[in-house]
Amino acid sequence: MLIAYTANGAPGQMGLPDTYVEDLRPEDLAELVASDYWRHHPSETPTLVTLVHLEEVDGRNLGQFEVRRDWRPVYTATALSTPALQD
């Protein structure tokens, strides 16, 4: 599955197996995305807080998350907004 996101306003994509994504909470996915983003930007110093927007995950917008870098390279996400789920 291809995850479309922005991290601190910069667009990115990350591929993960469908079965893996199905078992993750949105906060867990935001943490993985933040980690992926910083791995792909080695010349930049990771910020204490990364604003992650999970724009498209399996056709759904999962919202924005504040991902804190508590211990390098551990990231912790907190949901800032989540759109209402539509059935």
Beta strands, then each sheet from edge to edge (+ up, - down):
strand 1: 2-7
strand 2: 10-15
strand 3: 49-56
strand 4: 63-71
strand 5: 74-81
sheet 1: 2+ 1- 3+ 4- 5+
end
